[in-house]
Amino acid sequence: MDRIVYDRMAAHDSTHWWYRARREILADYVERYAGLRPGARILEIGCGTGHNLPMLGAFGEVDAIEIDPAARAIASERLGKPVGTAPLPTLAGVTGQYDLIAVLDVVEHIEDDVATFRGMADRLAPGGKILVTVPAHQWMWSAHDVVNHHHRRYSKATLARAIADAGLTHNGLRYFNSLLFPAAVAARVAGKLTGKDDSDDSPPPRPLNAAFEAIFRLERHLLGRLPMPPGLSIVTLVTKQGDGPAPTPA
């Protein structure tokens, strides 16, 4: 990612509506469907500034990986121990086996996503799962994707194919960030028509930030319980074939 993306993450990951609500949604999803035992071993790959680490830490003992030095320093301080540097897809130097590996908006940054899934699967403990989120809809491609160094956005079909080609299975592919999706599409179309650069991820004015957070947070009660309409992201839990998938959301 461009340096400015990490700088904005460091400045806003505790206040921006997207970060705050997404952490709550994913925590609820993990609690209901990951089936983690007490003391589970958890690895977050591409943890950025470490804003998800406290959330993941509620489920077990967390290790983390981040390749950007400045973001890694912030994440290490938050985690209370050094964050590693092993890059995807090989994860060279990562020797442990994990009950949960979290890759939250990371796979789209790696050119070979099939090798990425295989590399993570090699680090799973028996019955372990990979928590995956990715940005949805290639037609939504914009300057935001460019500054974040994305290789692609995903459809359910392309994500399912990458998982299957890696010899893995999933518990169902679910859209989220759906309630705000119509507004996001309108903003994206307007930006393309006017040539406006949408790469600035700074939060909107405080009242709007609070409103977006409240709307997005509602999805914690919906995701996995009701079929969600198209959204800005896709989430799933991935397992090795034969280990048995996590409980499938509705």
C-alpha positions in Angstrom: 0.0 0.0 0.0 1.1 3.6 -0.5 2.7 5.1 2.6 -0.2 7.5 3.1 -2.7 4.6 3.5 -0.8 3.4 6.5 -0.5 6.9 7.9 -4.3 7.4 7.6 -4.9 4.0 9.2 -2.7 4.9 12.2 -4.5 8.2 12.5 -8.1 7.0 12.2 -8.4 3.3 13.0 -9.9 4.0 16.4 -12.4 6.6 15.3 -13.4 5.8 11.6 -16.9 4.3 11.3 -15.7 1.5 9.0 -12.9 0.2 11.3 -15.1 0.4 14.5 -18.2 -1.3 13.2 -16.3 -3.9 11.2 -14.5 -5.1 14.3 -17.8 -5.6 16.1 -19.3 -7.5 13.1 -16.3 -9.8 12.7 -16.1 -10.5 16.4 -19.7 -11.6 16.4 -19.1 -13.7 13.3 -16.1 -15.4 14.8 -17.9 -16.1 18.1 -20.8 -17.7 16.4 -19.1 -19.7 13.6 -15.4 -20.3 14.2 -15.9 -22.7 17.1 -12.7 -21.7 18.9 -11.6 -23.4 22.0 -10.3 -21.5 25.1 -6.6 -20.7 24.5 -6.9 -20.9 20.8 -3.8 -19.9 18.8 -4.6 -17.1 16.4 -2.5 -15.4 13.6 -3.4 -12.2 11.9 -1.6 -11.7 8.6 -1.3 -8.2 7.3 -2.4 -6.7 10.6 -1.5 -3.1 9.6 -1.4 -0.9 12.7 -2.8 -3.7 14.8 -6.3 -2.3 15.3 -7.9 -5.8 15.0 -5.5 -7.4 17.5 -7.5 -6.6 20.7 -10.7 -8.0 19.1 -8.9 -11.2 18.1 -7.2 -11.4 21.4 -10.6 -12.0 23.1 -10.6 -15.4 21.5 -7.1 -16.6 22.3 -3.4 -16.0 22.1 -2.6 -13.8 19.1 0.5 -13.6 16.8 0.7 -11.1 13.9 2.5 -10.4 10.7 2.9 -7.0 9.0 5.5 -6.2 6.3 5.4 -2.3 6.6 8.0 -1.3 9.2 6.1 1.8 10.6 2.8 0.0 10.8 4.5 -3.0 12.3 6.0 -0.9 15.1 2.6 0.4 16.1 1.1 -3.1 15.9 3.9 -4.5 18.1 3.2 -1.9 20.7 -0.5 -2.7 20.7 0.2 -6.4 20.8 2.8 -6.2 23.6 5.3 -8.4 21.6 7.1 -8.2 18.3 5.0 -8.6 15.1 6.6 -10.7 12.5 7.5 -9.9 8.9 6.9 -13.2 6.9 5.3 -12.3 3.6 2.5 -14.1 1.7 2.2 -16.4 -0.1 5.2 -18.4 1.4 5.0 -17.2 5.1 8.6 -18.3 5.3 9.7 -18.6 9.0 6.2 -19.1 10.3 6.4 -22.5 12.0 3.4 -22.7 14.3 0.0 -24.2 13.7 -3.0 -21.9 14.3 -6.6 -22.5 15.1 -7.6 -19.3 13.3 -5.7 -17.3 10.7 -7.3 -13.9 10.0 -6.6 -12.2 6.6 -8.9 -9.2 6.7 -8.8 -7.3 3.3 -5.4 -8.8 2.6 -5.7 -11.5 -0.1 -6.5 -9.0 -2.8 -3.0 -7.5 -2.3 -1.3 -10.7 -3.3 -0.9 -11.6 -7.0 -1.2 -15.3 -6.5 -4.2 -15.8 -4.3 -4.3 -19.6 -4.8 -0.8 -20.0 -3.5 -1.7 -17.6 -0.7 -4.5 -19.9 0.5 -2.3 -22.9 0.3 0.4 -21.2 2.3 -2.1 -20.3 5.0 -3.6 -23.8 5.0 -0.1 -25.3 5.7 -0.1 -23.3 9.0 -3.5 -24.5 10.2 -3.9 -26.8 13.2 -6.2 -29.8 12.6 -9.7 -28.3 12.3 -8.3 -24.8 12.0 -10.0 -22.1 10.0 -9.0 -19.0 7.9 -11.2 -15.9 8.4 -11.2 -14.1 5.1 -12.6 -10.7 4.1 -12.1 -9.2 0.6 -13.5 -6.2 -1.3 -16.3 -7.1 -3.6 -17.2 -6.2 -7.2 -14.5 -5.6 -9.8 -16.8 -3.0 -11.4 -16.3 -0.9 -8.2 -12.6 -0.5 -9.0 -11.4 3.0 -8.3 -8.4 5.1 -7.1 -9.0 3.6 -3.6 -7.9 0.2 -5.0 -4.9 1.7 -6.8 -3.4 3.4 -3.7 -4.0 0.2 -1.7 -2.1 -1.8 -4.3 -5.0 -4.2 -5.0 -4.6 -6.8 -7.7 -8.4 -7.4 -7.9 -11.8 -7.1 -6.2 -13.7 -10.3 -5.9 -17.1 -11.7 -6.8 -18.4 -14.7 -4.9 -17.5 -16.9 -7.9 -13.9 -15.7 -8.2 -13.3 -16.1 -4.4 -14.9 -19.5 -4.4 -12.7 -20.6 -7.3 -9.5 -19.5 -5.6 -10.4 -21.3 -2.4 -11.4 -24.5 -4.4 -8.2 -24.3 -6.5 -6.2 -24.3 -3.3 -7.9 -27.5 -2.3 -9.9 -25.9 0.5 -13.6 -25.4 1.4 -15.6 -22.6 2.9 -18.7 -22.2 5.1 -20.6 -20.0 2.6 -19.7 -16.6 1.0 -21.6 -13.7 2.6 -21.7 -10.1 1.5 -21.5 -7.5 4.3 -21.3 -3.7 4.4 -24.6 -4.1 2.5 -26.8 -1.5 4.2 -24.6 1.4 3.0 -23.9 -0.2 -0.4 -26.4 1.9 -2.4 -24.9 5.1 -1.1 -21.4 3.8 -1.8 -22.4 2.9 -5.4 -23.9 6.3 -5.9 -20.7 8.0 -4.6 -18.5 5.8 -6.7 -20.5 6.5 -9.9 -20.6 10.2 -9.2 -16.8 10.2 -8.6 -16.1 8.5 -11.9 -18.3 10.9 -13.8 -16.7 13.9 -12.2 -13.2 12.5 -12.0 -13.1 12.9 -8.2 -10.3 11.0 -6.4 -11.8 8.7 -3.8 -8.5 7.4 -2.3 -8.7 9.5 0.8 -9.9 7.2 3.6 -10.2 10.0 6.3 -13.4 9.9 8.3 -16.3 12.1 7.3 -17.6 14.9 9.6 -18.4 13.6 13.1 -22.2 13.4 12.8 -22.0 11.5 9.5 -19.3 9.3 10.9 -21.5 8.3 13.8 -24.5 7.7 11.6 -22.5 5.4 9.2 -21.1 3.5 12.2 -24.6 2.9 13.6 -25.9 1.7 10.3 -23.0 -0.5 9.5 -23.0 -2.0 13.1 -26.5 -3.2 12.6 -25.1 -5.9 10.3 -23.7 -7.8 13.3 -27.2 -8.9 14.0 -27.9 -9.9 10.3 -24.7 -11.5 9.0 -25.1 -15.2 9.0 -28.7 -15.0 10.2 -30.3 -13.6 7.1 -29.3 -13.6 3.4 -27.5 -10.3 2.8 -27.9 -8.3 -0.4 -24.8 -7.2 -2.3 -22.3 -5.3 -0.2 -18.9 -3.7 -0.4 -17.2 -6.8 1.1 -17.3 -10.6 1.3 -16.6 -12.7 4.4 -16.1 -16.5 4.9 -14.4 -19.1 7.0 -12.1 -21.4 5.0 -11.0 -24.9 6.1 -9.0 -27.8 4.8 -11.1 -30.3 2.9 -11.9 -33.2 5.3 -11.6 -31.1 8.4 -15.3 -30.2 8.1 -16.5 -26.6 7.5 -17.5 -24.3 10.2 -21.3 -24.1 10.8 -22.8 -22.6 7.7 -24.6 -19.2 8.2 -28.1 -18.9 6.8 
